[in-house]
Amino acid sequence: MTATTSTYRLGPLDQIPPGEGRAFAVGAEQVAVFRLRSGAVRAVSARCTHSGGPIADGQADEHVVVCPLHLHAFDLATGCSTSGQEPLTTYDVRVEGGELVIEC
């Protein structure tokens, strides 16, 4: 059985400053979307798998986000932890006509 995905429009890209993340309710999921300084966008689950920390509030660079609670790091492209925690879920996100579009 294959899972079905839905497409959601999250609003303008400009609501996220370059180098930062924002949390969004997307269907039944909470998703953290990051606008990288390179112009790329990434989306991962919004809660740290270690202790539920707010991932969107973490420090991010081009590759990794660090949870603000206990400093666990996660790869933004794969969701894999670089510090031994369970991985975050990743989501397909893109920019269309200046708007963020995500598949969940």
C-alpha positions as CSV (number, residue, x, y, z in Angstrom):
1,M,0.0,0.0,0.0
2,T,1.4,3.4,-0.9
3,A,0.9,6.5,1.2
4,T,-0.9,9.4,-0.5
5,T,0.5,12.9,-0.3
6,S,-1.2,16.2,-0.5
7,T,0.2,19.6,-1.8
8,Y,-0.1,22.6,0.5
9,R,0.7,26.3,-0.2
10,L,2.3,27.9,2.9
11,G,2.3,31.5,1.7
12,P,5.1,33.8,0.5
13,L,8.8,32.8,0.7
14,D,9.5,36.2,2.1
15,Q,7.8,35.3,5.4
16,I,11.0,33.4,6.3
17,P,14.2,35.6,6.4
18,P,17.3,34.0,4.7
19,G,19.1,31.7,7.1
20,E,16.1,31.1,9.4
21,G,13.2,28.7,9.8
22,R,9.5,28.8,10.6
23,A,7.1,26.2,11.9
24,F,3.9,25.5,10.0
25,A,0.9,23.3,10.6
26,V,0.6,21.2,7.4
27,G,-2.4,18.9,7.4
28,A,-1.9,16.7,10.5
29,E,1.9,17.5,10.6
30,Q,4.0,20.2,12.2
31,V,6.8,21.1,9.8
32,A,9.8,23.3,10.1
33,V,10.7,25.1,6.8
34,F,14.1,26.7,6.4
35,R,15.2,29.3,3.9
36,L,18.9,28.8,3.4
37,R,21.2,31.6,2.5
38,S,22.0,29.9,-0.8
39,G,18.3,30.3,-1.7
40,A,17.4,26.6,-1.2
41,V,14.5,25.6,1.0
42,R,14.4,22.5,3.2
43,A,11.6,21.1,5.4
44,V,11.8,18.7,8.3
45,S,9.6,17.6,11.2
46,A,9.2,20.6,13.6
47,R,9.9,18.7,16.8
48,C,13.3,17.2,17.8
49,T,13.2,13.5,18.2
50,H,15.2,13.7,21.4
51,S,12.9,15.8,23.6
52,G,10.4,17.6,21.3
53,G,12.4,20.8,21.0
54,P,11.3,23.4,18.5
55,I,13.5,22.7,15.5
56,A,12.4,25.8,13.6
57,D,14.0,27.9,16.4
58,G,17.3,26.2,16.0
59,Q,20.5,27.6,14.4
60,A,20.8,26.4,10.8
61,D,23.5,26.7,8.2
62,E,23.5,25.3,4.7
63,H,23.5,21.7,5.8
64,V,22.5,21.3,9.5
65,V,20.0,22.5,12.0
66,V,20.8,22.4,15.8
67,C,18.0,21.9,18.2
68,P,17.9,24.9,20.7
69,L,17.1,22.7,23.7
70,H,20.0,20.1,23.9
71,L,22.1,21.0,20.8
72,H,21.4,17.8,18.8
73,A,22.2,18.4,15.2
74,F,20.3,17.1,12.1
75,D,21.1,17.1,8.4
76,L,18.5,19.3,6.6
77,A,18.6,17.2,3.4
78,T,18.2,13.8,5.0
79,G,16.8,14.4,8.5
80,C,19.6,12.1,9.8
81,S,21.1,13.0,13.2
82,T,24.8,13.9,13.4
83,S,24.6,13.4,17.2
84,G,23.1,9.9,17.5
85,Q,19.3,10.7,17.8
86,E,16.5,9.3,15.8
87,P,16.1,11.1,12.4
88,L,13.7,13.8,11.6
89,T,11.2,13.3,8.8
90,T,12.0,15.3,5.7
91,Y,9.4,16.8,3.3
92,D,9.5,17.9,-0.3
93,V,9.3,21.7,-0.4
94,R,9.8,24.1,-3.3
95,V,9.1,27.7,-4.3
96,E,6.5,28.3,-7.0
97,G,5.8,31.9,-8.1
98,G,7.3,33.2,-4.8
99,E,5.2,30.9,-2.7
100,L,6.3,27.9,-0.5
101,V,4.7,24.6,-1.7
102,I,5.1,21.4,0.4
103,E,4.1,17.8,-0.1
104,C,2.9,15.9,3.0
